[in-house]
Amino acid sequence: MKIEYVRTTCPYCGCGCEMLLETVDGRITQTLPSKTNPMNQGKLCIKGWNVHEFVQSPQRLTMPLLKKDGVLQEVSWDEALNFTASRLQEIKAKHGGDSMAFLSSAKCSNEENYLFQKFCRVGFGTNNVDHCARL
Amino acid sequence: MTNSIPEIEDADCIFIIGSNTSVAHPLIASRIYKAKAKGAKVIVADPRRIHVTSVADIHVRQKLGSDVALINGIMNVILSKGLHDKAFIEERTEGFEKLEQTLKNYPPEKASEITGVSTEDIEKIAIAFASSDKSTILYAMGITQHSHGVDNVKSLANLSMLTGKIGKPSCGVNPLRGQNNVQGACDMGGLPNVYPAYQVVTDENNRKKFEQLWNTQLSSKVGFTIMEMMHGLEDGSIKGMVILGENPAGSDPDVKHVKHALEEAEFLAVIDIFLTDTAKIADVVFPGASFAEKDGTFSNTERNVLRIRKAVNPPGEARPDWQIICDISTRFGLPMTYESPEKIFEEIALVTPSYAGLSYARLENGPIPWPCPSKDHPGTPILHKDRFTRGRGLFHALEYRPPEELADEEFPILLTTGRFFPHYHTGTMTHNSITLENEMSEGYIEIHPYDAKDVGLTSGENCKIVSRRGEVITKAVVTDIVEPGTIFMSFHFMEANANVLTNPALDPICKIPEYKVCAVRVEKLEETNTPEIKAAANA
């Protein structure tokens, strides 16, 4: 049995509580608050204590989905990526980059947000990128 | 936030306005309780009798959307009693004369008439805030989600500068941000008018810099905001959309309209960890990784940059979102080959002056607050210490403007929205958490006993809420947490979503919708009132 504790940051509100995810053989068994972080000082809220539950929910998406005959169906990464790339190329060629819009995410990492806006601005020559900060 | 979270504990006066702190930011609320125990005065301005009012020295219930009048009234008293910080105003600010002129129109009597707050309370708040040594302001979406949200925020900045309570420990103007990385998403340029670190796209020098860095040609035109994108889908100017980890079909105002707009898209791609209402509409859905399944950084509400670290593998064939973006981009014809999030972060530090001194190696020792301009810089917990970003702090002379939608004969009650303690936003994460779902699996409205009596409603009965946009059916809880004439509802439950009802009226400057005020009608619904619901309500 392999037990590990991984120090990370809570994904819920903007407090930024640090936490330890306890894993046993590659599965998270519980969430513990970081006692050394000056922000949360060994405490978490009810959402933080139970954060591993949604991570391991059976409802998680595990495969790319593509709409065929009006129904989303599991497909391979290759099929989903090729379909997406060709649709994006078609729209850009036919209507120009300003006809695309990109919604970035306050739930994703800095690295992901950076790449996403770069993809929008460089790939399509448009500044049509926003996220839920104003919502 | 201009200041750090731990500083709240040492404040002498905490003014909380439009923040249900114990529900939305529990670990910040615990700092308020500690400050209170050390003798701080706690002032809460909130239309609802929220939990944090239990430690408040003063709680006022301003009418929905009347914040500018309330703050102007408070500032009027501060001036008339000579409690303003004359030296700070002289040395650090400009525009004071205009503000002084406008504030003459807001004597306590006038402010009281608009806000419903007594003149005595307005005076008490003014004296407590201005005469305490360390006074801090905490606010959240109760301030921003209005058609005059920008005015509300500027009014709080006015109050802080007028009393010289900024740029010092345990003071400042402190927005409590609702999402873990809303700060970071803004810092990284996930906005239509700025590149990373708020470098505006219309400035030629900025544009040239990024064109060189990214080896490309960039647009000088400010892009669409989220609500403009939705309109664009409907009028045909936007043809396709890529959505990363967001659920606008649940979270935007007037969701019926938003869903219709998304359905109009010629192409819609969604990257998410669950099949959200938005993903259900998409043409293609990519399974992303949760925070526990990837490396990276978040920037919290106090501007601290924090590491997230991979603990487990994503389920099935799901991939980290950064990898998905690289995969799509590369196949599209714009090759993106980053070995790891750390490599991406190195590029971020290169193009983002406020992150220039940050690296994974440094963050290993704990979070660092930006601005951190160089490798030997310790980070900046307190902003505006010696000067404001623009030099002098600018006062804005602002007049009160009423909300876009007021109660009338057809829609006699005002609806306001917010969160409940076990849930989060549209519930994509919390409804998939058994413990949290067991705490609360069904939404409800809070309605005052007077209004409930008018409609003939008792706690646990079902009712129909109707606005100009749509209608929802949900349970009623009769309580004086809300004032007469006001009901409260959350946006956590997709089957009875407040955003079917909310008003998409926007602030003219920042385009935030008016989630916090719209006019509705409450109707009793006898036929669907089951014994089970009654039992649940009584439990």
Interface residues (C-beta under 8 A of the other chain):
Chain A: E4 V6 R7 T8 T9 C10 P11 Y12 C13 G14 C15 G16 C17 E18 L21 T23 G26 R27 I28 T36 N37 P38 M39 N40 K43 L44 C45 I46 K47 W49 N50 V51 H52 E53 F54 V55 Q56 S57 Q59 R60 L61 T62 M63 P64 L65 L66 K67 L72 W77 A80 L81 N82 F83 T84 A85 R87 L88 Q89 I91 H95 G97 D98 S99 M100 A101 F102 L103 S104 S105 A106 K107 C108 S109 N110 E111 E112 N113 Y114 L115 F116 Q117 K118 F119 C120 R121 V122 G123 G125 T126 N127 N128 V129 D130 H131 C132 A133 R134 L135
Chain B: I5 P6 A24 H25 P26 L27 I28 S30 Q145 L176 R177 G178 Q179 N180 N181 V182 Q183 G184 A185 C186 D187 M188 G189 G190 L191 P192 N193 Y195 P196 V201 F210 W214 T216 Q217 L218 S219 K221 V222 G223 F224 T225 I226 M229 G232 L233 S237 I238 K239 G240 M241 V242 I243 L244 G245 E246 P248 S251 D252 E266 F267 A269 D272 I273 F274 L275 A279 K280 A282 D283 V284 V285 F286 P287 G288 S290 F291 A292 E293 K294 G296 T297 F298 S299 N300 T301 E302 N304 V305 L306 R307 I308 R309 K310 A311 V312 N313 P315 G316 E317 A318 R319 D321 W322 I325 C326 D327 I328 S329 R331 F332 G333 L334 M336 Y338 P341 I344 F345 E347 I348 G366 P367 F421 P422 Y424 M429 T430 N432 S433 I434 T435 L436 E439 C510 K511 I512 P513 Y515
